[in-house]
Amino acid sequence: MESTIKYINANKDKFLEELIELLKIPSVSADPAFKNDVLKTADFIADQLKKNGADNVEVCPTAGYPIVYGEKIIDKNLPTVLVYGHYDVQPADPLELWDSPAFEPVIKKTDIHPEGAIFARGACDDKGQMYMHLKAFEAMMESNELPCNVKFMIEGEEEVGSENLGHFIKANQEKLAADVILVSDTGILANDVPSITTGLRGLSYVEVEVTGPNRDLHSGLYGGCVANPINILAEMIASLTDENNHITIPGFYDNVEELSAEERAEMAKAPYSEEDYKAALDINAVHGEAGYSTPERGSIRPTLDVNGIWGGYTGEGAKTVIASKAFAKISMRLVPNQSPEEITEKFQKHFESIAPDSVKVLVKPHHGGEPAVTPIDSVGYQAASMAMETSFGIKPIPVRSGGSIPIVSLFEKVLGLKTVLMGFGLNSDAIHSPNEHYGLFNYYKGIETIPYFYKNFAELSK
C-alpha cells in the first residue's frame, strides 16, 4: 500500500476541497423542500464514483430517494467488499444555534481537533465518513493497488428510516453479492484510542397525540373543569420511568440480553472519565438507570426518551388557553433480543391504558430497527482491527455503541452478510446537533486506514 498512502498524502487538499463542495449541498431527506438538493447529491456521488474508476455506476430510483451503486470487479475469484453509506443528512434546525451556517462549511481548530475540524451539517454523519471510502478507492485505483473487488451502495434515506433500502436489497441480491459489508457511520473512543463498534442498539420510534376538548378553550373560563391535554401528556410521560429510571412498560425488559459480570468487566477497561464526560456536556451530574455505569447505560441497556413535545400556544407573549391537543415524539433504544415491533406494541397498549377517561390517545408508530451484534473473531473484524493498528499504531478496542443502524440486521437477514462498523467520528462531533463537525485528522486517518482493510481482508480470505 506504499503507493496508495503516497497518493493520499499528496492529494489531501483535493480531498478536502471535494468534501467541502459535497457538504454545501443541503441534502435533507426529511424535508420535501430539499428534494432537488438530495437528488443533486446523488448525482454528485455517482459522478465521483465514475471519475474514481468505478464501473456500472447507476443512480437507482426507488419509491423515495435514489440509491447510488457502483462497482469494480478486478477478479471474480477474489473476495468482494460491499461499502454502504448515506448521502442524506439531518435537518439543520435550530439554525440560530449554529456558529456558522450549516451548509457553508468552515474549518476551525478546537481543543480536541488542533489540526482543525470541518463544521457543517453532514460533516461526520455521514458525508465525511462515506466520502472517505470514495477517496480511498480513488487512491487504490490511481496506484493500481486495489487488492480485491468492491461494490458501493450509497443511499439517500438513512435519516428517515431507510424505508426503500430493504426493497432495493431484496430485488438486487445478485448484484449486491459480496463477502463482507463495510460501513463508516460510527466512531472511535478518541483520536489516540481507536475502537471498532461491535454492537448497535435497535430502535422503536412513535408519535403520540392526546386530545381533550374539541377546540382550544379559555383557561379562565374552563381551567379546573376540563382536562388539559398538555398536563395529562406530561403526567403520562413522567410515569413511563420510575425513581430508578427503570422503564415501567409491562414486559419491556422480558427479552433484554443481560451481559455477564465478565463481559461488563471487559467493557469497563475502555478509557472513560466521568468528569470529562460531564464537562464536555456542561452538566453537573449524569442521569440514568440505577445499577449501571454511564458507558453501560449508553450501550447495553434499553432507553426511553422524549425527542419532542408540543401543544398549545408557544408564540411571543401570552395567550391563556387550554389546548385541544398535545403531542410528543418518543424513541426507545433497544438491545439484543428486543424486537421493535413487539416493543412498539407494548408501548401502545400501555400508553393507551394509562390515559384517563377525560382524554383520547392516539399512538402512531414510525420507523424502527433491530439491534445487532457483530463477532470479533470474523475475518472482517480482524481485517479492520489490523488496519487500524497499522494506521493508528495501537490495537483498537471492541465497543458497543448506543446508536442504531437498522440496516445492519437487514443486511444479515437478506444478504447473509456480517457488517464491519469501522467508523472514525467522535462522540463530541455533535452529529444531529448544531455545529456538527468532523476532524481533519479523522477524515484523513479514515482514508488512510480503509486501503489496509482491503489488503488485510484479501489476504485473510485466502
C-alpha positions as CSV (number, residue, x, y, z in Angstrom):
1,M,0.0,0.0,0.0
2,E,3.0,2.3,-0.2
3,S,2.0,4.0,-3.4
4,T,-1.6,4.3,-2.2
5,I,-0.5,6.1,1.0
6,K,1.8,8.3,-1.0
7,Y,-1.1,9.3,-3.3
8,I,-3.3,10.1,-0.3
9,N,-0.7,12.3,1.3
10,A,-0.2,14.2,-2.0
11,N,-3.9,14.8,-2.5
12,K,-5.2,15.8,0.9
13,D,-6.1,19.3,-0.2
14,K,-8.0,18.0,-3.2
15,F,-9.9,15.5,-1.0
16,L,-10.9,18.3,1.4
17,E,-12.0,20.7,-1.3
18,E,-14.3,18.0,-2.8
19,L,-15.8,17.2,0.7
20,I,-16.5,20.9,1.2
21,E,-18.4,21.0,-2.1
22,L,-20.4,18.0,-1.1
23,L,-21.2,19.5,2.3
24,K,-22.5,22.7,0.6
25,I,-25.5,20.7,-0.8
26,P,-28.4,20.6,1.8
27,S,-29.5,17.0,1.2
28,V,-32.1,17.0,4.0
29,S,-34.2,13.9,3.3
30,A,-36.8,14.7,5.9
31,D,-37.9,18.0,4.3
32,P,-39.5,17.8,0.8
33,A,-38.3,21.4,0.3
34,F,-34.8,20.0,-0.2
35,K,-35.8,17.3,-2.8
36,N,-33.8,18.8,-5.6
37,D,-30.7,19.1,-3.4
38,V,-31.0,15.4,-2.3
39,L,-31.1,14.4,-5.9
40,K,-28.2,16.7,-6.8
41,T,-26.2,15.0,-4.1
42,A,-26.9,11.5,-5.5
43,D,-25.6,12.8,-8.9
44,F,-22.5,14.2,-7.2
45,I,-21.7,10.8,-5.6
46,A,-22.3,9.0,-8.9
47,D,-20.0,11.4,-10.8
48,Q,-17.3,10.9,-8.3
49,L,-17.5,7.1,-8.5
50,K,-17.2,7.3,-12.3
51,K,-14.2,9.7,-12.0
52,N,-12.6,7.4,-9.5
53,G,-12.8,4.4,-11.8
54,A,-15.9,2.5,-10.7
55,D,-17.8,0.6,-13.4
56,N,-21.6,0.2,-13.9
57,V,-22.4,3.3,-11.9
58,E,-26.1,3.9,-11.5
59,V,-28.4,6.3,-9.8
60,C,-31.0,3.6,-9.0
61,P,-34.6,5.0,-8.5
62,T,-36.7,3.9,-5.6
63,A,-40.1,5.0,-4.3
64,G,-38.2,7.7,-2.4
65,Y,-34.7,9.0,-3.0
66,P,-32.3,7.0,-5.2
67,I,-29.5,4.6,-4.2
68,V,-26.2,5.2,-5.9
69,Y,-24.5,2.0,-7.0
70,G,-21.0,1.4,-8.5
71,E,-18.5,-1.5,-8.6
72,K,-15.0,-2.5,-9.5
73,I,-14.6,-6.2,-10.2
74,I,-11.0,-6.9,-10.8
75,D,-11.1,-10.7,-10.4
76,K,-14.2,-12.8,-9.7
77,N,-12.0,-15.2,-7.7
78,L,-11.1,-12.5,-5.2
79,P,-13.3,-11.5,-2.3
80,T,-15.7,-8.6,-2.6
81,V,-16.3,-5.8,-0.2
82,L,-19.7,-4.0,-0.2
83,V,-19.4,-0.5,1.0
84,Y,-22.6,1.1,2.5
85,G,-23.0,4.8,3.3
86,H,-25.7,7.5,3.1
87,Y,-25.6,10.9,1.5
88,D,-28.7,12.4,3.2
89,V,-28.4,14.5,6.3
90,Q,-30.4,15.6,9.3
91,P,-32.3,18.9,9.3
92,A,-30.0,21.8,10.5
93,D,-32.6,23.2,12.9
94,P,-32.4,25.1,15.2
95,L,-30.5,27.3,12.8
96,E,-29.9,30.1,15.3
97,L,-27.7,27.8,17.4
98,W,-25.1,27.3,14.7
99,D,-22.0,29.4,15.0
100,S,-21.7,29.5,11.2
101,P,-24.3,28.5,8.5
102,A,-24.9,24.7,8.5
103,F,-24.3,24.4,4.7
104,E,-21.4,26.8,4.4
105,P,-18.6,24.6,5.7
106,V,-15.8,26.3,7.7
107,I,-12.6,24.8,9.1
108,K,-11.8,25.8,12.7
109,K,-9.3,24.5,15.3
110,T,-10.6,23.1,18.6
111,D,-9.1,21.7,21.7
112,I,-10.0,18.2,20.5
113,H,-9.0,18.9,16.9
114,P,-5.9,21.1,17.0
115,E,-5.3,20.3,13.3
116,G,-8.7,21.7,12.5
117,A,-12.3,20.3,12.0
118,I,-14.8,21.0,9.3
119,F,-18.0,22.4,10.6
120,A,-21.2,21.7,8.6
121,R,-24.3,19.5,8.7
122,G,-23.3,16.1,7.5
123,A,-19.6,16.6,8.1
124,C,-19.4,13.4,10.2
125,D,-22.8,11.9,9.7
126,D,-22.3,10.6,7.1
127,K,-21.0,12.6,4.2
128,G,-17.5,12.9,5.6
129,Q,-17.2,9.3,6.6
130,M,-18.9,8.0,3.4
131,Y,-16.6,10.1,1.2
132,M,-13.5,8.6,2.9
133,H,-14.4,5.4,1.1
134,L,-14.6,7.1,-2.3
135,K,-11.2,8.7,-1.8
136,A,-9.6,5.5,-0.5
137,F,-10.9,3.8,-3.6
138,E,-9.6,6.6,-5.8
139,A,-6.1,6.2,-4.2
140,M,-6.0,2.4,-4.7
141,M,-7.2,2.8,-8.3
142,E,-4.7,5.5,-9.1
143,S,-1.9,3.5,-7.5
144,N,-3.0,0.2,-9.1
145,E,-3.2,-1.4,-5.6
146,L,-6.8,-2.4,-5.3
147,P,-6.4,-5.9,-3.8
148,C,-10.0,-7.2,-4.1
149,N,-13.4,-6.4,-5.6
150,V,-15.5,-3.5,-4.3
151,K,-19.2,-2.5,-4.6
152,F,-20.7,0.7,-3.4
153,M,-24.3,1.2,-2.2
154,I,-24.9,4.8,-1.0
155,E,-28.5,5.6,-0.1
156,G,-30.4,8.9,0.5
157,E,-32.9,7.9,3.1
158,E,-31.0,6.8,6.2
159,E,-32.0,9.7,8.3
160,V,-35.7,9.0,7.6
161,G,-35.6,5.2,8.3
162,S,-34.2,3.7,5.0
163,E,-37.8,2.7,4.0
164,N,-36.9,1.8,0.5
165,L,-33.5,0.2,1.1
166,G,-35.0,-3.1,2.0
167,H,-36.9,-3.3,-1.2
168,F,-33.8,-2.5,-3.2
169,I,-31.7,-5.1,-1.5
170,K,-34.3,-7.9,-1.9
171,A,-34.6,-7.0,-5.6
172,N,-30.9,-6.9,-6.2
173,Q,-29.4,-9.7,-4.1
174,E,-27.2,-11.0,-7.0
175,K,-25.9,-7.5,-7.8
176,L,-25.1,-6.9,-4.2
177,A,-23.5,-10.3,-3.6
178,A,-20.3,-9.9,-1.5
179,D,-18.2,-11.4,1.3
180,V,-18.5,-8.6,3.9
181,I,-20.1,-5.2,4.3
182,L,-18.0,-2.2,5.4
183,V,-19.6,0.8,7.0
184,S,-18.2,4.0,8.4
185,D,-21.1,5.6,10.3
186,T,-19.8,5.1,13.8
187,G,-16.9,6.4,15.7
188,I,-13.8,5.8,17.8
189,L,-13.3,6.4,21.6
190,A,-10.6,9.1,21.0
191,N,-8.1,10.1,18.4
192,D,-5.4,8.2,20.4
193,V,-7.7,5.3,21.4
194,P,-9.1,3.7,18.2
195,S,-12.0,1.4,18.6
196,I,-14.4,-0.7,16.4
197,T,-18.1,-0.9,17.0
198,T,-19.3,-4.4,17.6
199,G,-22.8,-3.8,18.8
200,L,-25.7,-1.4,18.0
201,R,-29.0,-0.8,19.7
202,G,-32.2,-1.1,17.9
203,L,-35.0,1.5,17.7
204,S,-38.7,1.9,18.2
205,Y,-40.0,5.4,17.3
206,V,-43.5,6.6,18.0
207,E,-45.5,9.8,18.0
208,V,-48.3,10.2,20.5
209,E,-51.3,12.5,20.3
210,V,-53.5,13.4,23.3
211,T,-56.9,15.1,22.6
212,G,-59.1,16.8,25.2
213,P,-61.8,19.3,24.3
214,N,-62.9,19.8,20.7
215,R,-61.2,23.2,20.5
216,D,-58.8,25.4,22.4
217,L,-60.5,26.8,25.5
218,H,-60.2,30.0,27.6
219,S,-58.1,28.9,30.6
220,G,-60.0,31.2,32.9
221,L,-63.5,30.0,32.0
222,Y,-62.6,26.3,31.7
223,G,-59.5,25.9,33.8
224,G,-60.0,23.3,36.5
225,C,-63.1,22.0,34.8
226,V,-61.7,20.3,31.7
227,A,-58.7,18.1,31.3
228,N,-55.6,19.9,29.9
229,P,-54.0,17.6,27.3
230,I,-50.6,19.1,27.8
231,N,-50.8,18.5,31.6
232,I,-52.1,14.9,31.0
233,L,-49.4,14.1,28.4
234,A,-46.7,15.4,30.8
235,E,-48.0,13.2,33.6
236,M,-48.3,10.1,31.3
237,I,-44.7,10.6,30.1
238,A,-43.4,11.1,33.6
239,S,-45.0,7.8,34.6
240,L,-43.0,5.8,31.9
241,T,-40.0,5.6,34.2
242,D,-39.7,5.1,38.0
243,E,-37.5,6.5,40.7
244,N,-34.6,4.3,39.5
245,N,-35.1,5.4,35.9
246,H,-36.4,1.9,35.1
247,I,-38.9,1.8,32.2
248,T,-42.4,0.9,33.6
249,I,-44.0,-0.5,30.4
250,P,-45.1,-4.1,31.3
251,G,-42.9,-6.7,29.7
252,F,-40.4,-4.1,28.4
253,Y,-37.4,-6.0,29.8
254,D,-38.7,-9.5,29.2
255,N,-36.1,-10.3,26.4
256,V,-33.3,-7.9,27.3
257,E,-29.9,-9.5,26.9
258,E,-28.1,-9.5,30.3
259,L,-24.3,-9.4,30.0
260,S,-22.2,-11.4,32.4
261,A,-20.0,-9.8,35.0
262,E,-17.0,-10.8,33.0
263,E,-18.3,-9.1,29.8
264,R,-19.1,-6.0,31.8
265,A,-15.6,-6.0,33.3
266,E,-14.1,-6.2,29.8
267,M,-16.3,-3.2,28.7
268,A,-15.1,-1.3,31.8
269,K,-11.5,-1.4,30.5
270,A,-12.2,1.1,27.8
271,P,-10.9,4.6,28.8
272,Y,-13.6,6.7,30.4
273,S,-13.7,9.8,32.6
274,E,-16.9,10.8,34.2
275,E,-15.6,14.2,35.0
276,D,-14.6,14.8,31.4
277,Y,-17.9,13.5,30.2
278,K,-19.8,15.9,32.4
279,A,-17.5,18.8,31.5
280,A,-18.0,18.2,27.8
281,L,-21.8,18.4,28.1
282,D,-21.7,21.2,30.8
283,I,-23.8,19.1,33.2
284,N,-23.4,18.7,37.0
285,A,-24.4,15.1,37.2
286,V,-25.1,12.1,35.0
287,H,-28.6,10.5,34.9
288,G,-29.8,7.0,34.1
289,E,-30.8,3.6,35.1
290,A,-29.7,2.6,38.6
291,G,-27.1,-0.2,38.9
292,Y,-25.3,0.6,35.6
293,S,-22.4,2.8,34.7
294,T,-22.7,5.7,32.2
295,P,-21.0,3.7,29.4
296,E,-23.3,0.7,30.1
297,R,-26.4,2.9,30.1
298,G,-25.4,4.2,26.7
299,S,-24.7,0.9,25.0
300,I,-26.1,-2.3,26.6
301,R,-29.2,-1.0,28.3
302,P,-32.5,0.0,26.6
303,T,-33.8,3.5,27.0
304,L,-36.9,5.7,26.5
305,D,-36.6,9.3,25.6
306,V,-38.9,12.1,24.6
307,N,-37.5,13.7,21.4
308,G,-40.0,16.5,21.1
309,I,-43.1,17.7,22.9
310,W,-45.6,20.4,21.9
311,G,-49.1,21.8,22.1
312,G,-51.0,25.0,22.9
313,Y,-49.6,28.4,22.4
314,T,-45.8,28.8,22.0
315,G,-45.5,32.2,20.3
316,E,-44.4,35.5,21.7
317,G,-46.3,36.9,24.7
318,A,-49.2,35.3,26.5
319,K,-52.3,33.5,25.3
320,T,-54.3,31.9,28.1
321,V,-55.7,28.7,26.5
322,I,-56.2,25.1,27.3
323,A,-55.1,23.4,24.2
324,S,-57.3,20.9,22.4
325,K,-54.3,18.6,21.6
326,A,-50.8,17.8,22.8
327,F,-48.1,15.8,21.0
328,A,-44.8,14.1,21.7
329,K,-42.3,12.1,19.7
330,I,-40.7,9.2,21.7
331,S,-37.8,6.9,20.9
332,M,-36.9,3.7,22.6
333,R,-33.4,2.3,22.0
334,L,-33.4,-1.5,22.2
335,V,-30.7,-4.1,22.9
336,P,-30.2,-7.6,21.6
337,N,-33.3,-9.9,21.8
338,Q,-35.7,-6.9,21.8
339,S,-38.0,-6.7,18.8
340,P,-39.0,-3.2,17.7
341,E,-42.4,-4.5,16.6
342,E,-43.0,-6.1,20.0
343,I,-41.8,-3.1,21.9
344,T,-43.9,-0.7,19.9
345,E,-47.0,-2.9,20.5
346,K,-46.2,-3.0,24.3
347,F,-45.8,0.8,24.4
348,Q,-49.0,1.4,22.5
349,K,-51.0,-0.9,24.8
350,H,-49.5,0.6,27.9
351,F,-49.8,4.2,26.9
352,E,-53.4,3.8,26.0
353,S,-54.1,2.0,29.2
354,I,-52.8,4.8,31.4
355,A,-54.8,7.6,29.7
356,P,-57.6,9.0,31.9
357,D,-61.2,9.0,30.5
358,S,-61.0,12.7,30.1
359,V,-58.8,12.5,27.0
360,K,-58.4,10.4,23.9
361,V,-55.0,8.9,23.0
362,L,-53.5,8.0,19.5
363,V,-50.2,6.3,19.1
364,K,-48.6,6.5,15.7
365,P,-45.7,4.1,15.1
366,H,-42.9,5.4,13.0
367,H,-39.7,3.6,11.8
368,G,-37.8,1.1,13.9
369,G,-34.8,-1.2,13.6
370,E,-33.3,-4.3,15.0
371,P,-30.4,-4.3,17.4
372,A,-27.2,-6.0,16.1
373,V,-24.0,-7.6,17.5
374,T,-21.1,-8.5,15.2
375,P,-18.5,-11.1,16.1
376,I,-14.9,-10.1,16.8
377,D,-13.5,-13.4,15.6
378,S,-14.6,-12.9,12.0
379,V,-12.3,-12.2,9.0
380,G,-13.9,-8.8,8.5
381,Y,-13.3,-7.7,12.1
382,Q,-9.8,-9.0,12.1
383,A,-9.0,-7.1,8.9
384,A,-10.4,-3.9,10.4
385,S,-8.5,-4.4,13.6
386,M,-5.2,-4.9,11.8
387,A,-5.9,-1.9,9.6
388,M,-6.4,0.4,12.5
389,E,-3.4,-1.0,14.3
390,T,-1.3,-0.2,11.3
391,S,-2.6,3.4,10.8
392,F,-3.0,4.4,14.5
393,G,-0.1,2.4,15.8
394,I,-2.3,0.8,18.5
395,K,-4.7,-2.1,18.5
396,P,-8.4,-0.9,18.5
397,I,-10.8,-1.7,21.4
398,P,-14.1,-3.5,20.5
399,V,-17.0,-1.5,21.9
400,R,-20.8,-1.4,21.7
401,S,-22.5,1.7,20.5
402,G,-25.7,3.3,21.8
403,G,-26.7,4.3,18.3
404,S,-28.9,2.5,15.8
405,I,-28.1,1.5,12.2
406,P,-31.2,-0.6,11.4
407,I,-29.8,-1.7,8.1
408,V,-27.1,-3.9,9.7
409,S,-29.7,-6.5,10.7
410,L,-31.3,-6.1,7.4
411,F,-28.1,-6.9,5.6
412,E,-27.6,-10.1,7.6
413,K,-31.2,-11.2,7.1
414,V,-31.4,-10.6,3.3
415,L,-27.8,-10.8,2.1
416,G,-26.5,-13.2,4.7
417,L,-23.6,-10.9,5.4
418,K,-22.0,-9.6,8.6
419,T,-21.1,-5.9,8.7
420,V,-17.9,-4.3,9.9
421,L,-18.5,-1.0,11.6
422,M,-15.2,0.9,11.1
423,G,-16.1,4.5,11.9
424,F,-13.8,7.4,12.7
425,G,-16.0,10.0,14.3
426,L,-16.0,11.2,17.9
427,N,-18.9,11.5,20.3
428,S,-18.1,15.2,20.6
429,D,-18.7,15.7,16.8
430,A,-22.2,17.0,17.5
431,I,-24.0,14.8,14.9
432,H,-27.7,15.6,14.7
433,S,-26.9,18.8,16.6
434,P,-26.0,22.4,15.8
435,N,-22.3,22.9,15.0
436,E,-21.7,19.3,13.7
437,H,-18.1,18.8,12.7
438,Y,-15.5,16.3,11.7
439,G,-11.8,16.4,12.5
440,L,-9.4,16.7,9.6
441,F,-7.3,14.1,11.4
442,N,-10.2,11.7,11.4
443,Y,-11.1,12.3,7.8
444,Y,-7.6,11.7,6.6
445,K,-7.0,8.8,9.0
446,G,-10.1,7.1,7.6
447,I,-8.9,7.4,4.1
448,E,-5.5,6.0,5.1
449,T,-6.9,3.1,7.1
450,I,-9.5,1.8,4.6
451,P,-6.9,0.6,2.0
452,Y,-5.3,-1.5,4.7
453,F,-8.7,-3.1,5.4
454,Y,-8.9,-4.2,1.8
455,K,-5.4,-5.6,1.9
456,N,-5.9,-7.5,5.1
457,F,-9.3,-8.8,4.0
458,A,-7.9,-10.1,0.8
459,E,-5.0,-11.8,2.5
460,L,-7.1,-13.3,5.3
461,S,-9.7,-14.6,2.9
462,K,-7.3,-16.8,1.0
